[in-house]
Amino acid sequence: MPVMYIVLTHMISKEEKVFFALCPELDVGSQGETVEESDNNLKDAILLYLDTIEELGTREYIFKKRNIKVYSHKPKPVLRKISMPKSYDNFPFITQEAMSLT
């Protein structure tokens, strides 16, 4: 089976002494003591979520409902402005990353 990819947003904010990370496309979050730790924990949480929806057979439905595009090749990195709702104004670190679906 060929490798497929999706592009997900990683948003990180600091709340007191903890960094909170969120993937808004999947509504998955995590936290850590540093930006790097919270981002790594978010990646782990995303992978667990993706594995779960694959096992449940709901991945296609969820991707369609949340407008998540599946790519047959790894998208090239591009610099672009991301428009986010006002409710996300407290997230100073926002990146997007291509993740493989296995």
C-alpha positions in Angstrom: 0.0 0.0 0.0 1.5 3.4 -1.0 2.3 6.0 1.7 -0.3 8.7 2.0 0.1 12.1 3.7 -2.0 14.7 5.4 -1.0 18.3 6.5 -1.9 19.2 10.0 -1.5 22.4 12.0 0.5 22.5 15.3 -0.4 25.4 17.6 1.5 25.9 20.8 0.9 28.4 23.6 2.3 28.9 27.1 -0.1 28.9 30.0 1.8 29.6 33.2 4.7 27.1 33.4 3.2 24.6 30.8 3.1 24.6 27.0 -0.2 23.5 25.5 -0.2 22.1 22.0 -3.3 21.7 19.8 -4.0 20.2 16.3 -7.3 22.0 15.4 -8.0 19.8 12.3 -8.3 16.7 14.6 -9.2 18.5 17.8 -6.3 16.7 19.5 -4.2 18.4 22.2 -1.3 17.7 24.5 1.1 19.5 26.8 4.8 19.6 27.9 7.3 21.6 29.9 8.9 23.0 26.7 7.8 23.9 23.2 9.6 20.9 21.8 8.2 18.5 24.4 4.7 19.7 23.9 5.1 19.4 20.1 6.5 15.8 20.4 3.7 14.9 22.8 1.2 16.3 20.3 2.7 14.2 17.5 2.3 11.1 19.7 -1.3 12.0 20.5 -2.1 12.6 16.8 -0.6 9.2 15.8 -2.7 7.5 18.5 -5.8 9.3 17.3 -5.1 8.4 13.6 -4.5 4.7 14.6 -7.7 4.6 16.5 -9.9 6.1 13.8 -8.3 3.7 11.3 -9.1 0.7 13.5 -12.7 2.0 14.0 -13.0 2.4 10.2 -14.0 6.1 10.6 -10.9 7.8 9.1 -12.5 8.5 5.7 -15.6 10.0 7.3 -13.7 12.2 9.8 -11.3 13.4 7.1 -14.2 14.4 4.9 -16.1 16.0 7.7 -13.1 18.1 8.7 -11.9 18.8 5.1 -8.6 17.1 5.6 -7.0 16.4 2.2 -5.0 13.2 1.6 -1.9 13.5 -0.6 -0.3 10.6 -2.5 3.2 12.3 -2.1 4.7 14.3 0.7 3.8 18.0 0.1 6.7 20.3 -0.3 7.1 22.9 2.6 5.8 26.3 1.7 5.7 29.5 3.6 2.2 30.9 3.8 0.0 32.9 6.0 -2.5 30.9 8.0 -5.8 32.5 8.9 -7.1 31.4 12.2 -10.2 32.4 14.2 -9.8 35.1 16.9 -10.2 32.4 19.5 -6.7 31.1 18.6 -4.9 34.5 19.2 -3.1 33.3 22.3 -1.1 30.7 20.2 2.2 32.4 19.3 3.7 29.2 17.8 1.9 27.9 14.7 3.3 25.5 12.2 2.1 23.0 9.7 3.6 19.6 9.1 3.0 16.7 6.6 2.4 13.4 8.4 2.3 10.0 6.8 -0.6 7.7 7.1 0.5 4.1 7.6 
